[in-house]
Amino acid sequence: MEKRLPRIKALLTPGEVAKRSGVAVSALHFYESKGLIKSIP
């Protein structure tokens, strides 16, 4: 049986993602510009 991940209840700001992941916000924007990650519109 396949396990499903729980749904995300709230969206995170770029700052929150950066803090939780230990990378700079500018790094997140760079990764997004290179197509490595996507933001939710």
C-alpha positions, 0 to 999 in steps of 0.5 A: 500500500502506498503512503501519501504525504500529508497535505500542506495546510499553510504556505511558507514565505521565502524567508520561512523556507530559507530559515527552515532549510538553512539557505539564503533567500537569494539562493532560493531565488537563484535555484528558482531561476535555474528551474531547480525549484518552483514557487506556487503562484 
